[in-house]
Amino acid sequence: MTTSKPNTPAPPTLMWFRQDLRLADNPALSAAASGPVIPVYILDETPGIRPPGGASLWWLDKSLRALAADLEARGSRLILRRGEAARVLEALVEETGAGAVCWNRLYDGAVIERDKALKSRLTDAGISCRSFNAALLNEPWTIANGSGDPYRVYTPYWRTARERIGAVSPDPAPEGLTAPKTWPDSDDLDSWGLHPTSPDWSDGFGDWAPGEAGAREALEAFLDDAIKSYSDDRDRPDRDGTSRLSPHLHFGEIGPRQVWRAAQDAAARGASERQVDKFLSELGWREFHHHLLFYNPDLATKNFRPEWDAFEWRDDEAAFTAWTRGRTGYPIVDAGMRELWATGFMHNRVRMIAASFLIKDLMIDWRRGEAWFWDTLVDADLAQNAANWQWVAGSGADAAPYFRIFNPVTQGQKFDPDGEYIRRWVPELRNLPTKVIHLPHSDVSELLAAEDHPSGPRYPDPIVDHGKARDRALEAYSALRATRQGETPK
Ligand SMILES: Cc1cc2nc3c(=O)[nH]c(=O)nc-3n(C[C@H](O)[C@H](O)[C@H](O)COP(=O)(O)OP(=O)(O)OC[C@H]3O[C@@H](n4cnc5c(N)ncnc54)[C@H](O)[C@@H]3O)c2cc1C
């Protein structure tokens, strides 16, 4: 005997979009799409879960619009709600009579706790709850070293992780989506105020195309061209040598399986194995950092190496402000910080130089830099931002040793040899000859005096002398080591 009437419509499934704002290669959506589906995005306000920064909210606004349009083209909609995500979702299950909920997993500790508790409550209430992997090539717990422990070093991690990837065949987007019998109400996206208004500082963000189509275009453009010289050009901020996929990957507008597969196929478009491998190994860093965050949920707030807890950081508000504004007097640092402010992005090499300058030349706690990047980067990502800041600081797993201190002048000369990147972002220095453009102000004051910017702001003097700052940082570092070894610092 069957209990259901033959014509009773199947209850809808809620598809809870999070950092997977795409239709293709989205396993939770594919699972939900076997019957009527209600796509939902919740602007989460759960205490303890880090809210996105300003630049991320700008991106989210555009990405949600793109997702809603893509869903509408398939006969569906995007329902928007805000509040504590678990409560909002449970209320929505009740309101819509949904029989199931699907989502793709995330790997930040606070989110995992929320999701686990929600899953167990929904399951107890008889709602089928299914979660999937859309964000990684290998989920963190699937990779372990010979002793069964998590990896702390990238190279052996990637050797193991890469082996496990095997053949990758991303799913296409569902062709059509079945609408529920009735749609629940949705917030109006404009009412969320994600786009900045007072003031609207996003003028320079216009080159970005948030959304699944924009992500695919960025990937195609990269594979058509820059991948062919990726390992040679990726460190050159004056060239378009990298994919600029990071915000698309963060918001899940494209998944790593799609990127992986397309990059492997790039050999057919003329890219050498060396170039493709280098690119894939960067995806490996992304995976490694998720692995680290999964096993170290406090990565954004606590030193991975606890010995760093005793390090004496300096409080220097004036220096911190100069750094954030791109007015340190070191052209490559200032160009990077201004690029960040104007576009929500900074080239990776320059991120390393700017971060090193804050941590080592200014001796300001890496967490302050991490927080600034969190607010200003369109690709701000808990795992990537925290792990990279700790890598530069020397407090992280597999980190650059603290005593390796970048010289901002020689770094600039090496990676922006013609000064083009400086000229793009530091107009006060635009007319300087290349041979002096990377030198701090005091070294070129006569040249600057003859500059043609009489009314513009004067380029600042260096806020520290790099040589002296380097010595100060090294002394503080040896004091830390001496304290650890129970010796008196020399
Ligand atoms: C201090 C600091 C903070 C950073 N914060 C972030 C952040 O919040 N979010 C973020 O996505 N990246 C961060 N990065 C890493 C890196 O700078 C960016 O991922 C990269 O610049 C993105 O540009 P792209 O997409 O053109 O990279 P490509 O060179 O084209 O690389 C392809 C992809 O590989 C991954 N990747 C590349 N470099 C790294 C790296 N060093 N670590 C981890 N993954 C990498 C990214 O997903 C990237 O999109 C940070 C780096 C530093 C030094």
Ligand as a Chemical Component Dictionary entry (heavy atoms), coordinates in Angstrom:
data_LIG
# 
_chem_comp.id                   LIG 
_chem_comp.type                 NON-POLYMER 
_chem_comp.pdbx_formal_charge   0 
_chem_comp.three_letter_code    LIG 
# 
loop_
_chem_comp_atom.comp_id 
_chem_comp_atom.atom_id 
_chem_comp_atom.alt_atom_id 
_chem_comp_atom.type_symbol 
_chem_comp_atom.charge 
_chem_comp_atom.model_Cartn_x 
_chem_comp_atom.model_Cartn_y 
_chem_comp_atom.model_Cartn_z 
_chem_comp_atom.pdbx_ordinal 
LIG C1  C1  C 0 49.606 39.066 2.124   1  
LIG C2  C2  C 0 48.796 38.294 1.117   2  
LIG C3  C3  C 0 47.418 38.218 1.240   3  
LIG C4  C4  C 0 46.660 37.473 0.312   4  
LIG N1  N1  N 0 45.291 37.404 0.468   5  
LIG C5  C5  C 0 44.555 36.666 -0.412  6  
LIG C6  C6  C 0 43.147 36.569 -0.278  7  
LIG O1  O1  O 0 42.526 37.114 0.649   8  
LIG N2  N2  N 0 42.469 35.832 -1.215  9  
LIG C7  C7  C 0 43.098 35.195 -2.234  10 
LIG O2  O2  O 0 42.430 34.533 -3.045  11 
LIG N3  N3  N 0 44.433 35.250 -2.352  12 
LIG C8  C8  C 0 45.181 35.961 -1.485  13 
LIG N4  N4  N 0 46.544 36.032 -1.641  14 
LIG C9  C9  C 0 47.197 35.164 -2.654  15 
LIG C10 C10 C 0 47.436 35.776 -4.025  16 
LIG O3  O3  O 0 47.990 37.048 -3.925  17 
LIG C11 C11 C 0 46.169 35.854 -4.869  18 
LIG O4  O4  O 0 45.473 34.624 -4.843  19 
LIG C12 C12 C 0 46.552 36.161 -6.324  20 
LIG O5  O5  O 0 47.237 37.389 -6.380  21 
LIG C13 C13 C 0 45.315 36.214 -7.166  22 
LIG O6  O6  O 0 45.621 36.617 -8.472  23 
LIG P1  P1  P 0 45.328 35.674 -9.695  24 
LIG O7  O7  O 0 43.963 35.089 -9.566  25 
LIG O8  O8  O 0 45.640 36.454 -10.916 26 
LIG O9  O9  O 0 46.385 34.530 -9.450  27 
LIG P2  P2  P 0 47.061 33.477 -10.424 28 
LIG O10 O10 O 0 48.533 33.696 -10.362 29 
LIG O11 O11 O 0 46.431 33.455 -11.747 30 
LIG O12 O12 O 0 46.807 32.094 -9.662  31 
LIG C14 C14 C 0 45.667 31.279 -9.911  32 
LIG C15 C15 C 0 44.941 31.019 -8.619  33 
LIG O13 O13 O 0 45.792 30.325 -7.706  34 
LIG C16 C16 C 0 45.534 30.748 -6.389  35 
LIG N5  N5  N 0 46.732 31.398 -5.827  36 
LIG C17 C17 C 0 47.684 32.103 -6.471  37 
LIG N6  N6  N 0 48.613 32.524 -5.594  38 
LIG C18 C18 C 0 48.234 32.073 -4.378  39 
LIG C19 C19 C 0 48.766 32.187 -3.081  40 
LIG N7  N7  N 0 49.902 32.840 -2.811  41 
LIG N8  N8  N 0 48.084 31.619 -2.064  42 
LIG C20 C20 C 0 46.946 30.936 -2.289  43 
LIG N9  N9  N 0 46.380 30.806 -3.497  44 
LIG C21 C21 C 0 47.024 31.366 -4.524  45 
LIG C22 C22 C 0 44.400 31.767 -6.460  46 
LIG O14 O14 O 0 43.177 31.092 -6.251  47 
LIG C23 C23 C 0 44.517 32.266 -7.886  48 
LIG O15 O15 O 0 43.318 32.797 -8.396  49 
LIG C24 C24 C 0 47.317 36.788 -0.739  50 
LIG C25 C25 C 0 48.715 36.888 -0.862  51 
LIG C26 C26 C 0 49.442 37.636 0.046   52 
LIG C27 C27 C 0 50.937 37.701 -0.100  53 
# 
loop_
_chem_comp_bond.comp_id 
_chem_comp_bond.atom_id_1 
_chem_comp_bond.atom_id_2 
_chem_comp_bond.value_order 
_chem_comp_bond.pdbx_ordinal 
LIG C1  C2  SING 1  
LIG C2  C3  SING 2  
LIG C2  C26 DOUB 3  
LIG C3  C4  DOUB 4  
LIG C4  N1  SING 5  
LIG C4  C24 SING 6  
LIG N1  C5  DOUB 7  
LIG C5  C6  SING 8  
LIG C5  C8  SING 9  
LIG C6  O1  DOUB 10 
LIG C6  N2  SING 11 
LIG N2  C7  SING 12 
LIG C7  O2  DOUB 13 
LIG C7  N3  SING 14 
LIG N3  C8  DOUB 15 
LIG C8  N4  SING 16 
LIG N4  C9  SING 17 
LIG N4  C24 SING 18 
LIG C9  C10 SING 19 
LIG C10 O3  SING 20 
LIG C10 C11 SING 21 
LIG C11 O4  SING 22 
LIG C11 C12 SING 23 
LIG C12 O5  SING 24 
LIG C12 C13 SING 25 
LIG C13 O6  SING 26 
LIG O6  P1  SING 27 
LIG P1  O7  DOUB 28 
LIG P1  O8  SING 29 
LIG P1  O9  SING 30 
LIG O9  P2  SING 31 
LIG P2  O10 DOUB 32 
LIG P2  O11 SING 33 
LIG P2  O12 SING 34 
LIG O12 C14 SING 35 
LIG C14 C15 SING 36 
LIG C15 O13 SING 37 
LIG C15 C23 SING 38 
LIG O13 C16 SING 39 
LIG C16 N5  SING 40 
LIG C16 C22 SING 41 
LIG N5  C17 SING 42 
LIG N5  C21 SING 43 
LIG C17 N6  DOUB 44 
LIG N6  C18 SING 45 
LIG C18 C19 SING 46 
LIG C18 C21 DOUB 47 
LIG C19 N7  SING 48 
LIG C19 N8  DOUB 49 
LIG N8  C20 SING 50 
LIG C20 N9  DOUB 51 
LIG N9  C21 SING 52 
LIG C22 O14 SING 53 
LIG C22 C23 SING 54 
LIG C23 O15 SING 55 
LIG C24 C25 DOUB 56 
LIG C25 C26 SING 57 
LIG C26 C27 SING 58 
# 
